[in-house]
Amino acid sequence: MRNIDLYKQGWIAQDKENETLAEYKKTGAEDILLHYNNLHHHLRSGEAIHCPVESGVAVLVFPCMVNESWRTGRMMAWDAEKKETVSADTVPLNRFQEKCQNRPVAN
């Protein structure tokens, strides 16, 4: 994978040939202020949380992986079985890696 571009309407992951590997487009419910207010109302008054806790965890995994990658100088990945960030060379190939596996490396 070459990069992940974050933009106001979502994100897109592309390989070195600019082929799209994965993409996400916002639907409108992603407004951070809505989530922030909902969380604080939940903590203060017990109001129900409007989105699954797993969604919040998924949002936090990306910046944690970026920080760990920067600190260690290694590419990081999410190990779904261990539910933790690990070195990318320790997890099995997924469909995106398989798609790029046989492509020539740019010099």
Residue, then its C-alpha position, 0 to 999 in steps of 0.5 A: m500500500r502506498n498511502i491513506d489519504l484522509y479528507k473531509q468526506g472520508w478516506i481512501a487507501q491506494d497502492k503504488e499504481n494509485e489503484t484504490l484498495a479501500e475507501y470510506k465515505k462519510t454518511g453524516a453521522e460522523d460529526i465529532l461534536l455529536h459523539y463528544n456530547n453523547l459521551h459526556h451526557h452518558l458519563r454525567s447522566g447515564e444517557a444511552i450511548h448512540c453508537p457501539v463502543e467498538s466503533g470508537v475503538a476502531v477510530l482510535v486504532f488508526p492513530c495508535m498504529v501511526n504513533e507506534s509505527w513512528r516510534t518503532g520505525r516499523m509498519m504496524a497492523w491490527d491483529a484481530e485475534k489478539k485485539e492489539t497493534v502488532s508489527a505488520d510482518t507478524v499477521p497473516l496476509n489479508r486481501f489487500q496484501e494478497k492483491c499487492q503481493n506479486r507486484p514489482v517493487a518500484n526502484 
